[in-house]
Amino acid sequence: MNHDQARYTREEKNLHEPLLAEKGEATVDVSESSPLPSDLTRDELTLPELSEPEVTRHYTRLSQMNWAIDSGPYPLGSCTMKYNPKFIEDVAADPNGAVHPDRSAESVQGTLQLQYRLQQYLAEIGGMDAVTLQPPAGAAGEFTGILIAKAYHDHNDEDRSEVIIPASAHGTNFATAALAGYDVVELPANDEGRVDVEALRAAVSDDTAALMLTNPNTVGLFERDITEIADIVHDAGGLLYYDGANLNALLGRARPGDMGFDVMHYNVHKTFATPHGGGGPGAGPVGVVAELEKFLPTPRVREVDDGAVGYETFEPERSIGKVHGFTGNWLVLLKTYAYIARLGDEGLADASAKAVLNANYLAEQIDLDVPYGPFHHEFAATSGDRDAADVAKRMLDFGVHPPTTKWPEMVPEAMLTEPTEIESRSSLDDLAEAFNLAYADTEEALESAPNRTTAQRIDQATAARNPRLSWQALDDE
């Protein structure tokens, strides 16, 4: 066996990690351990009998079997998985930040001051007049924003039933509008991949509650007609909603409020590097223009001067109510504040510049066709007559995480790619090489991939409908 073969064999071996129970076991007598009722006790318990190094190595290997942003690039287009700097975790872990949200305003002035400042920072960044920190995720922010639009129209005694959404919109927009009780009117893209302005003119009516839009859009294109689009929607009495999914392309360079948007949500996990995914707490603040401020969720934080406190929570005049507990997920918001404060104006603008540069550089290095451009922070390549999902699976074998596939549908066999601002040129070159190797591989290799990952190809539809949530489920087959 030569050196390369030996290395490959070790790599293959490391793809599989036995359960602790399979590594060794010991039977422990527990019959006299507790005076619990008999139906809650047992006479003995089988536990793994392992040393501390064995247990440590076991969990370390398991962690290495999952891909993570700490492992390498995570270029999911639209979903924006970027590195979270460790200093914000240190800030959130500071014991002084462990403040119960139900304490009196007098006793948490520092916490309220920070939240007030964050409201101001986000309002300035987005060109909005007021911000709520309450929504617990980006999708919750979307829903909150549309509920605010609904409350606005109801307050004006207008029964509007439709929300217009472009084909290039962020995917959750359609679900958000429907969940809020609106009929969805899908707007086609023009030949350039942008909003078809004439189709928009034909779509708006007295039934139009809002147009949901992100700019740049989901294929990374800036809507050059945005002021005309805003005028068309406003002239029909509707509101313009900004999905913050792609705000990291604009930081320090352009603001949704200046483009004519009336309400927006901020994806802090995308734009300001708080954690993303895993089912944990998130944050999706919402900003609005002055006319919509009175409809924001309760409570908000404001500055006062009554001699006793400097900051307090309050309920807006015509609030839509609560969309989450208290003022929001405090420690996630603390991380957002820390990131913005550390980077400052110049740092945020620099992050935006690097996001655009990295996307355009990577697009130039790959052999796949990129049908639209010029683009900003992300691009939608097409794998042409090759199945995008197969190409993505093969990329896993080359040690990188693939991009989003099969979406948006306006690009056939789409591979929606967003490297974000945090990747180096070397990292982008490695990613480009994986793209090109996978794209040029044989049909047989693509259809069988991945082969060098812990989990092989799965039936994704069945897995989604019938998930196995524990290893014991394997014994039921």
Secondary structure, DSSP 4 states (H G I P E B T S, - for coil): --HHHHHHHHHHHHT----HHHH--EEEE-TTS----GGG--SEEEE----HHHHHHHHHHHHHTS--TTTS---BTTT------HHHHHHHH-GGG---TTS-GGG-HHHHHHHHHHHHHHHHHHT-SEEE---SSHHHHHHHHHHHHHHHHHHTT----EEEEETTS-THHHHHHHHTTPEEEEE-B-TTSSB-HHHHHHH--TTEEEEEE-SS-TTS---TTHHHHHHHHHHTT-EEEEEETTGGGTTTT--HHHHT-SEEEE-HHHHS-----TT------EEE-GGGGGGS-S-EEEE--SSS-SEEEE--TT----SSSTTS-HHHHHHHHHHHHHHHHHHHHHHHHHHHHHHHHHHHHSSSB--S-S-SS-EEEE-TTS-HHHHHHHHHHTTS---EES-STTSTTEEEE---TT--HHHHHHHHHHHHHHHHS-HHHHHH---SSSS----HHHHHHS---SGGGGGG-
